[in-house]
């Protein structure tokens, strides 16, 4: 026990060196340094996930440009003829208009078509303007869509989450000149204000991007501004009514990036709202526990080994009451400690 405690004290000295600023190495960083090539592993993980995303769209392009077709943008003109007192087959017509039977033109999906369809598919928007119609396209789609929803969308959302977290951390450090130890003791009111700000920023981003999207779509599709904003907003919610269809290739190219970004941002917003609701509940409960006098019965209930309540048992009991940790969360780490302290020293 003494060795482990002494190592912990050394870590604290290192973390507090330089005026109690935790901008130096924290215990979390010290633990991560013990892992083998952790930074390199993180970079490799990012590279692998980026490869998955690129490969997903590339495979879709290769397959669907070969097996799927759509109607041509420019169809042959239908020719009409006017007849007076003519016989057509078994029918006599005194004054009639004859329309020439013109075959509908079809063309293979282009790269833009496939990327657009893959994007609205993986984001579950699904407008219905593009969909596989061949047996080969649908059979391949079973696996392609599942992989896209299970892997690709999660990868993209993780990138957006990391980017937002970094922006928030940088803004906080610029505003306060770095993090100091006093910030670890924030009041529930301060934490609540931070959560509200985070949600407000997310909502503001969604509104701003929707308004900007309305400007671009109204220009590309010759829509009214309201139609453009409506399309952008419905897209962000992954509803995809299909009441408006994109007719120009430039709109589809823009949508490849806009749809993915909007849907991912909306997913992050929903996560922020859900997380904020849970965190507020925890903070209210924490404030109540801090202001409540603990009875002897409650203290006794925190005793895990019958020899009195130590610091670990008290902290764990409080976190358990807050529903932050469970017994299952702690047991593996207790076992890990016992392995390191095999000689009970």
C-alpha positions as CSV (number, residue, x, y, z in Angstrom):
1,X,0.0,0.0,0.0
2,X,2.8,2.4,0.9
3,X,4.4,2.1,-2.5
4,X,1.2,2.9,-4.4
5,X,0.4,5.8,-2.1
6,X,3.9,7.2,-2.5
7,X,3.6,7.0,-6.3
8,X,0.3,8.9,-6.1
9,X,1.9,11.6,-4.0
10,X,4.7,12.0,-6.5
11,X,2.1,12.3,-9.3
12,X,0.3,15.1,-7.3
13,X,3.6,17.0,-6.9
14,X,4.3,16.8,-10.6
15,X,0.7,17.9,-11.4
16,X,0.9,20.8,-8.9
17,X,4.4,21.9,-9.8
18,X,4.5,25.5,-11.2
19,X,1.9,27.2,-9.0
20,X,-0.8,24.6,-8.6
21,X,-1.7,24.8,-12.3
22,X,-3.2,21.6,-13.8
23,X,-1.9,22.7,-17.2
24,X,1.1,20.4,-16.3
25,X,0.7,16.6,-16.4
26,X,-2.4,15.4,-14.7
27,X,-3.0,11.9,-13.3
28,X,-4.9,11.0,-16.4
29,X,-2.0,12.0,-18.6
30,X,0.4,10.1,-16.4
31,X,-1.7,6.9,-16.8
32,X,-1.9,7.4,-20.6
33,X,1.8,7.7,-20.8
34,X,2.1,4.2,-19.4
35,X,0.2,2.8,-22.5
36,X,2.3,1.7,-25.4
37,X,2.5,4.4,-28.1
38,X,-0.9,5.9,-27.1
39,X,-0.5,9.1,-29.3
40,X,0.5,7.0,-32.3
41,X,-2.4,4.7,-31.6
42,X,-4.8,7.6,-31.6
43,X,-3.5,8.9,-34.9
44,X,-3.7,5.4,-36.4
45,X,-7.3,5.1,-35.2
46,X,-8.2,8.4,-36.9
47,X,-6.5,7.3,-40.1
48,X,-8.4,4.0,-40.1
49,X,-11.7,5.7,-39.5
50,X,-11.1,8.2,-42.3
51,X,-10.2,5.2,-44.5
52,X,-13.5,3.6,-43.7
53,X,-15.4,6.7,-44.7
54,X,-13.5,7.2,-48.0
55,X,-13.8,3.4,-48.8
56,X,-17.5,3.4,-48.1
57,X,-18.3,6.1,-50.6
58,X,-15.7,4.8,-53.1
59,X,-17.2,1.3,-53.1
60,X,-20.7,2.8,-53.5
61,X,-19.6,4.8,-56.6
62,X,-17.9,1.7,-58.2
63,X,-21.0,-0.5,-57.7
64,X,-24.0,1.8,-58.3
65,X,-22.6,3.6,-61.3
66,X,-22.5,0.2,-63.0
67,X,-25.8,-1.3,-61.9
68,X,-28.3,1.6,-61.5
69,X,-29.9,4.0,-64.0
70,X,-32.1,7.0,-63.8
71,X,-34.1,9.1,-66.3
72,X,-32.1,11.5,-68.4
73,X,-32.3,15.1,-67.4
74,X,-33.2,16.0,-71.0
75,X,-35.9,13.7,-72.5
76,X,-36.7,13.5,-76.3
77,X,-39.4,15.9,-77.4
78,X,-42.8,14.4,-78.0
79,X,-43.9,15.1,-81.6
80,X,-47.6,15.7,-82.3
81,X,-49.5,15.5,-85.6
82,X,-52.9,16.9,-86.5
83,X,-55.1,14.8,-88.7
84,X,-58.4,15.6,-90.5
85,X,-60.6,12.8,-91.8
86,X,-57.9,10.1,-91.3
87,X,-58.1,6.5,-90.5
88,X,-55.8,5.2,-87.7
89,X,-56.0,1.5,-87.5
90,X,-59.6,0.6,-87.3
91,X,-60.7,4.1,-86.2
92,X,-61.8,7.0,-88.4
93,X,-61.0,10.4,-87.1
94,X,-62.5,13.6,-88.5
95,X,-60.2,15.9,-86.4
96,X,-57.6,14.4,-84.2
97,X,-54.2,15.0,-82.7
98,X,-51.7,12.1,-82.9
99,X,-48.7,11.9,-80.4
100,X,-45.6,10.1,-81.4
101,X,-44.6,7.3,-79.0
102,X,-41.2,8.3,-77.7
103,X,-39.1,5.9,-75.6
104,X,-38.0,7.3,-72.2
105,X,-34.2,8.0,-72.0
106,X,-32.2,6.4,-69.2
107,X,-28.6,7.1,-68.2
108,X,-26.4,5.4,-65.6
109,X,-26.0,7.0,-62.2
110,X,-23.1,9.5,-62.2
111,X,-20.5,9.8,-59.5
112,X,-22.4,12.8,-58.1
113,X,-25.7,10.8,-58.2
114,X,-24.1,7.9,-56.2
115,X,-22.4,10.2,-53.6
116,X,-25.7,12.1,-53.1
117,X,-27.7,8.9,-52.7
118,X,-25.1,7.4,-50.3
119,X,-25.2,10.6,-48.2
120,X,-29.0,10.8,-47.9
121,X,-29.0,7.1,-47.1
122,X,-26.4,7.0,-44.4
123,X,-28.0,10.1,-42.8
124,X,-31.4,8.4,-43.0
125,X,-32.9,11.4,-44.8
126,X,-34.1,9.3,-47.7
127,X,-35.9,11.8,-50.0
128,X,-36.9,9.0,-52.4
129,X,-35.7,10.9,-55.5
130,X,-32.9,8.3,-55.9
131,X,-33.2,4.6,-54.9
132,X,-31.8,1.3,-56.2
133,X,-34.2,-0.4,-58.6
134,X,-32.2,-3.4,-59.8
135,X,-31.9,-6.7,-58.0
136,X,-28.1,-6.3,-57.8
137,X,-28.4,-2.8,-56.4
138,X,-30.8,-3.8,-53.7
139,X,-28.9,-7.0,-52.7
140,X,-25.7,-5.0,-52.4
141,X,-27.7,-2.3,-50.6
142,X,-28.5,-4.6,-47.7
143,X,-24.9,-4.7,-46.6
144,X,-23.9,-1.3,-47.9
145,X,-26.6,0.5,-45.9
146,X,-26.0,-1.5,-42.7
147,X,-22.3,-0.7,-42.8
148,X,-23.0,2.9,-43.5
149,X,-25.4,3.3,-40.6
150,X,-23.3,1.2,-38.2
151,X,-19.8,2.5,-38.9
152,X,-19.6,5.5,-41.2
153,X,-22.2,7.7,-39.6
154,X,-20.7,7.0,-36.1
155,X,-17.2,7.9,-37.4
156,X,-18.4,11.2,-38.8
157,X,-20.3,12.1,-35.7
158,X,-17.3,11.4,-33.5
159,X,-15.2,13.8,-35.6
160,X,-17.8,16.5,-35.2
161,X,-18.1,15.9,-31.4
162,X,-14.3,16.1,-31.1
163,X,-14.2,19.3,-33.1
164,X,-16.9,21.0,-31.0
165,X,-15.2,19.9,-27.8
166,X,-11.9,21.4,-28.9
167,X,-13.6,24.7,-29.9
168,X,-15.3,24.9,-26.4
169,X,-12.0,24.1,-24.6
170,X,-10.0,26.7,-26.6
171,X,-12.7,29.3,-26.0
172,X,-12.7,28.5,-22.3
173,X,-8.9,28.8,-22.0
174,X,-8.8,32.0,-24.0
175,X,-11.5,33.5,-21.8
176,X,-9.9,32.5,-18.5
177,X,-6.2,32.4,-19.4
178,X,-5.8,28.7,-18.7
179,X,-7.4,26.3,-16.3
180,X,-6.5,26.4,-12.6
181,X,-7.4,24.3,-9.6
182,X,-10.3,26.5,-8.5
183,X,-12.3,25.5,-11.5
184,X,-12.6,22.0,-10.2
185,X,-15.0,23.3,-7.5
186,X,-17.6,24.9,-9.7
187,X,-21.0,25.5,-8.2
188,X,-24.1,23.8,-9.5
189,X,-25.3,27.2,-10.8
190,X,-22.0,27.7,-12.8
191,X,-22.3,24.2,-14.3
192,X,-26.0,24.8,-15.1
193,X,-25.0,28.0,-16.9
194,X,-22.3,26.2,-18.9
195,X,-24.8,23.5,-20.0
196,X,-27.3,26.1,-21.1
197,X,-24.6,27.9,-23.1
198,X,-23.6,24.7,-24.8
199,X,-27.2,24.0,-25.8
200,X,-27.7,27.6,-26.9
201,X,-24.5,27.5,-29.1
202,X,-25.7,24.2,-30.7
203,X,-29.1,25.7,-31.5
204,X,-27.6,28.9,-32.8
205,X,-25.3,26.9,-35.2
206,X,-28.3,24.9,-36.5
207,X,-30.3,28.1,-37.1
208,X,-27.4,29.8,-38.8
209,X,-26.6,26.9,-41.1
210,X,-30.3,26.5,-42.0
211,X,-30.6,30.1,-43.0
212,X,-27.4,29.9,-45.0
213,X,-28.6,26.7,-46.6
214,X,-31.8,28.5,-47.6
215,X,-29.8,31.2,-49.4
216,X,-27.8,28.6,-51.4
217,X,-30.6,26.3,-52.3
218,X,-32.9,29.1,-53.3
219,X,-30.2,30.3,-55.7
220,X,-29.3,26.8,-57.1
221,X,-32.8,25.5,-57.5
222,X,-34.6,28.8,-58.3
223,X,-36.7,28.3,-55.2
224,X,-38.1,31.0,-52.9
225,X,-36.0,31.7,-49.8
226,X,-38.6,30.1,-47.6
227,X,-38.6,27.0,-49.7
228,X,-34.8,26.8,-49.3
229,X,-34.9,27.2,-45.6
230,X,-37.7,24.7,-45.3
231,X,-35.7,22.1,-47.3
232,X,-32.6,22.7,-45.2
233,X,-34.5,22.5,-41.9
234,X,-36.4,19.3,-42.8
235,X,-33.2,17.8,-44.0
236,X,-31.5,18.5,-40.6
237,X,-34.3,16.6,-38.8
238,X,-33.8,13.6,-41.3
239,X,-37.5,13.8,-42.1
240,X,-37.2,14.0,-45.9
241,X,-40.7,14.6,-47.0
242,X,-39.8,14.5,-50.7
243,X,-42.1,17.4,-51.5
244,X,-39.2,19.1,-53.1
245,X,-36.6,17.5,-55.4
246,X,-33.2,18.7,-56.4
247,X,-33.0,19.1,-60.2
248,X,-29.5,20.4,-60.8
249,X,-26.2,18.6,-60.4
250,X,-24.8,21.6,-58.5
251,X,-27.5,21.3,-55.9
252,X,-26.6,17.6,-55.4
253,X,-22.9,18.3,-55.1
254,X,-23.6,20.9,-52.4
255,X,-26.0,18.6,-50.7
256,X,-23.4,15.9,-50.3
257,X,-21.6,18.1,-47.8
258,X,-24.6,20.0,-46.5
259,X,-26.8,17.0,-45.6
260,X,-24.0,15.2,-43.9
261,X,-23.0,18.3,-41.9
262,X,-26.5,19.3,-41.0
263,X,-27.7,15.9,-39.9
264,X,-24.5,15.4,-37.8
265,X,-24.9,18.7,-36.2
266,X,-28.5,18.0,-35.3
267,X,-27.4,14.7,-33.8
268,X,-24.9,16.5,-31.7
269,X,-27.5,19.0,-30.6
270,X,-29.9,16.2,-29.6
271,X,-27.0,14.6,-27.6
272,X,-26.3,18.0,-25.9
273,X,-30.0,18.4,-25.0
274,X,-30.1,14.8,-23.6
275,X,-26.8,15.2,-21.8
276,X,-27.7,18.6,-20.4
277,X,-31.0,17.2,-19.0
278,X,-29.2,14.3,-17.3
279,X,-26.4,16.6,-16.0
280,X,-28.8,19.1,-14.6
281,X,-30.5,16.3,-12.7
282,X,-27.2,15.1,-11.3
283,X,-26.1,18.6,-10.3
284,X,-29.4,19.3,-8.5
285,X,-29.0,16.0,-6.6
286,X,-25.4,16.8,-5.8
287,X,-26.3,20.2,-4.4
288,X,-29.0,18.6,-2.3
289,X,-26.6,16.0,-0.9
290,X,-23.9,18.6,-0.1
291,X,-26.5,20.7,1.8
292,X,-28.0,17.7,3.6
293,X,-26.7,16.4,7.0
294,X,-25.9,12.7,6.6
295,X,-27.4,10.5,9.3
296,X,-25.4,7.8,11.1
297,X,-27.6,5.2,9.3
298,X,-26.4,6.6,5.9
299,X,-22.8,6.7,7.0
300,X,-23.0,3.0,8.2
301,X,-24.5,2.1,4.8
302,X,-21.4,3.4,3.1
303,X,-19.1,1.1,5.1
304,X,-18.1,-1.7,2.7
305,X,-15.7,-3.7,4.9
306,X,-17.0,-3.1,8.4
307,X,-14.0,-1.2,9.7
308,X,-15.4,2.3,9.4
309,X,-15.9,4.6,6.4
310,X,-12.7,5.7,4.7
311,X,-12.4,8.4,2.1
312,X,-12.8,6.0,-0.9
313,X,-16.0,4.4,0.6
314,X,-17.5,7.9,1.3
315,X,-16.7,9.3,-2.2
316,X,-17.9,6.1,-3.9
317,X,-21.1,6.1,-1.9
318,X,-21.8,9.7,-2.9
319,X,-21.1,9.0,-6.5
320,X,-23.4,6.0,-6.4
321,X,-26.2,8.0,-4.9
322,X,-25.8,10.5,-7.8
323,X,-26.1,7.6,-10.3
324,X,-22.7,8.5,-11.7
325,X,-21.0,5.2,-11.0
326,X,-22.3,1.7,-10.2
327,X,-20.8,-1.3,-8.3
328,X,-20.0,-2.8,-11.7
329,X,-17.9,0.3,-12.7
330,X,-15.7,0.1,-9.6
331,X,-15.2,-3.7,-9.1
332,X,-12.8,-4.2,-12.1
333,X,-10.6,-1.4,-10.8
334,X,-10.5,-2.8,-7.3
335,X,-9.4,-6.1,-8.7
336,X,-6.7,-4.3,-10.7
337,X,-5.5,-2.6,-7.6
338,X,-5.3,-5.9,-5.8
339,X,-3.2,-7.3,-8.6
340,X,-0.8,-4.4,-8.3
341,X,-0.7,-4.7,-4.5
342,X,-0.3,-8.5,-4.5
343,X,2.0,-8.4,-1.4
344,X,-0.3,-6.1,0.5
345,X,2.5,-3.7,1.0
